Each structure stands twice: as C-alpha cells, then as structure tokens.
Amino acid sequence: MKPAVDRLEAQLGQKVIFVRLEVQNHVGKILYSKYDGKLVPTFIIFDQSGAIRYKTNGVPDHALINSMLVDN
C-alpha cells in the first residue's frame, strides 16, 4: 500500500496536504475510531470545510481522486 500512496502523494502533493497516521499510536487510534476505520489502510479525503469527499480501504482510486481535484 505504501508505494501506491507514495505515488499519489508525488502526483498530487502540490494540490493537497497528505497526513499519514499510525493507527497504533494514541492520535491514530482516536481518529481511526472517529472516522469509522474498518481496515488498515483507510484512505480519506476531506474538502476545505472538513466534510469527507472520498473514503476507501485499500488502494485509492487515482483516476477518481484526480477527477475530483480537476472539478474544484
């Protein structure tokens, strides 16, 4: 999974802020629970107001994410 997210970050790093959390540490556990994580990894994109625009477990859909960013 890390290579897929690294690639996405390399492609989109100028447009979005990436935050990676370890679900085994205190903050990671809190946020994993708050955002109803079901599997690791859970990948979530928030809009500028904090609303969830995209959420998935596993490999993120690069094409869908790119299209979301183009629309904005």
BABALO-146921 format. One line per 2 residues: for each residue x, y, z of N, C-alpha, C, O. Coordinates in steps of 0.2 Angstrom, whole numbers, plus 5000, padded with zeros to 4 digits. Example, Ala and Ser with C-alpha at 12.3 -4.5 7.8 and 13.67 -1.06 7.14 Angstrom:
2
5066 4972 5039 5062 4978 5039 5066 4984 5039 5071 4983 5042  5064 4989 5035 5068 4995 5036 5064 5000 5039 5067 5006 5040 .
END
This chain:
72
5004 4994 5000 5000 5000 5000 5004 5006 5000 5003 5011 4997  5010 5006 5004 5014 5012 5004 5016 5015 4997 5016 5021 4996 .
5018 5011 4993 5020 5013 4986 5015 5016 4982 5016 5021 4979  5009 5014 4983 5003 5017 4980 5001 5024 4982 5000 5029 4979 .
5002 5025 4989 5000 5031 4992 5006 5036 4991 5005 5042 4990  5012 5033 4991 5018 5037 4989 5017 5040 4982 5019 5046 4981 .
5015 5036 4977 5014 5038 4971 5009 5044 4970 5010 5049 4967  5003 5043 4974 4998 5048 4974 5001 5054 4977 4999 5060 4974 .
5004 5054 4982 5007 5060 4985 5012 5063 4981 5012 5070 4980  5016 5060 4977 5021 5063 4972 5017 5066 4967 5019 5072 4964 .
5011 5064 4964 5007 5067 4959 5003 5073 4961 5002 5077 4958  5001 5072 4967 4996 5077 4970 4998 5082 4976 4995 5086 4978 .
5005 5081 4977 5007 5084 4983 5007 5092 4983 5007 5095 4988  5007 5095 4977 5006 5102 4976 4999 5104 4977 4998 5110 4978 .
4994 5100 4976 4987 5102 4977 4984 5100 4983 4979 5103 4985  4986 5095 4987 4983 5093 4993 4988 5092 4998 4994 5091 4997 .
4986 5092 5005 4990 5090 5010 4989 5083 5012 4983 5081 5014  4994 5079 5013 4994 5072 5015 4996 5071 5022 5001 5074 5024 .
4992 5068 5026 4993 5066 5033 4993 5059 5034 4988 5056 5032  4998 5056 5036 4998 5049 5037 4998 5048 5045 5002 5051 5048 .
4994 5043 5047 4994 5042 5054 4995 5034 5055 4993 5030 5052  4998 5033 5061 4999 5026 5063 4993 5024 5068 4993 5028 5073 .
4990 5019 5066 4984 5018 5070 4985 5015 5076 4981 5013 5080  4992 5013 5078 4993 5010 5084 4996 5015 5089 4997 5014 5095 .
4996 5022 5087 4998 5027 5092 4991 5030 5095 4986 5029 5092  4992 5034 5100 4986 5037 5103 4982 5041 5098 4976 5040 5098 .
4985 5046 5094 4981 5050 5090 4978 5046 5084 4972 5047 5082  4982 5041 5082 4979 5037 5076 4973 5033 5078 4968 5032 5075 .
4973 5030 5085 4968 5026 5087 4961 5030 5088 4956 5028 5086  4962 5037 5090 4957 5041 5091 4953 5043 5084 4947 5042 5083 .
4958 5044 5079 4955 5046 5073 4952 5040 5069 4947 5041 5065  4955 5035 5070 4953 5028 5066 4946 5027 5069 4942 5025 5065 .
4945 5028 5075 4938 5026 5078 4933 5032 5076 4928 5030 5074  4935 5038 5076 4931 5044 5075 4928 5043 5067 4923 5045 5066 .
4933 5041 5063 4931 5041 5056 4929 5034 5053 4929 5032 5048  4928 5030 5058 4925 5023 5057 4929 5019 5052 4927 5016 5048 .
4936 5019 5054 4940 5014 5050 4938 5007 5051 4937 5005 5057  4938 5004 5045 4936 4996 5046 4942 4992 5045 4943 4987 5048 .
4947 4994 5040 4953 4990 5039 4959 4995 5038 4958 5001 5037  4965 4993 5039 4971 4997 5038 4974 4995 5031 4975 4989 5030 .
4975 4999 5026 4974 5007 5027 4967 5009 5026 4964 5006 5022  4965 5014 5029 4959 5018 5027 4962 5025 5024 4966 5028 5027 .
4959 5026 5018 4961 5032 5015 4955 5037 5014 4950 5035 5012  4956 5043 5017 4950 5048 5017 4953 5055 5014 4958 5057 5016 .
4948 5058 5010 4950 5064 5008 4944 5069 5010 4938 5067 5010  4946 5075 5013 4942 5080 5016 4942 5086 5011 4947 5087 5008 .
4936 5089 5011 4936 5095 5007 4938 5101 5012 4940 5100 5018  4938 5107 5010 4941 5113 5014 4937 5114 5020 4939 5117 5025 .
4930 5112 5020 4926 5113 5026 4926 5107 5031 4923 5107 5036  4930 5102 5029 4931 5096 5033 4926 5090 5032 4926 5085 5036 .
4922 5091 5027 4917 5086 5025 4921 5080 5021 4926 5082 5017  4919 5074 5022 4923 5068 5019 4920 5068 5012 4914 5068 5010 .
4925 5069 5007 4923 5068 5000 4924 5061 4997 4921 5059 4992  4929 5058 5000 4931 5051 4997 4934 5047 5003 4938 5049 5007 .
4932 5041 5003 4934 5036 5009 4935 5029 5006 4930 5027 5002  4940 5026 5007 4941 5019 5005 4946 5015 5009 4950 5018 5012 .
4945 5009 5009 4950 5004 5012 4954 5001 5006 4951 4999 5001  4961 5001 5007 4965 4998 5002 4968 5003 4997 4968 5009 4999 .
4969 5001 4991 4972 5006 4986 4967 5011 4984 4962 5010 4982  4969 5018 4984 4965 5023 4982 4964 5023 4975 4969 5021 4971 .
4958 5025 4972 4957 5026 4965 4960 5032 4963 4957 5038 4963  4966 5032 4960 4969 5038 4957 4965 5042 4952 4965 5048 4953 .
4962 5039 4948 4958 5042 4942 4953 5046 4946 4951 5052 4944  4949 5043 4950 4943 5046 4953 4946 5052 4957 4943 5058 4957 .
4951 5052 4961 4954 5057 4965 4956 5063 4961 4955 5069 4962  4960 5061 4955 4962 5066 4950 4956 5070 4948 4956 5076 4947 .
4951 5067 4946 4945 5070 4943 4941 5074 4948 4939 5080 4947  4941 5072 4955 4939 5076 4960 4942 5083 4960 4939 5088 4961 .
4949 5083 4960 4953 5089 4960 4952 5093 4954 4953 5099 4955  4951 5091 4949 4950 5094 4942 4944 5098 4943 4943 5104 4940 .
4939 5095 4946 4932 5098 4946 4932 5104 4951 4928 5108 4950  4937 5105 4955 4937 5110 4960 4941 5116 4958 4942 5121 4961 .
END
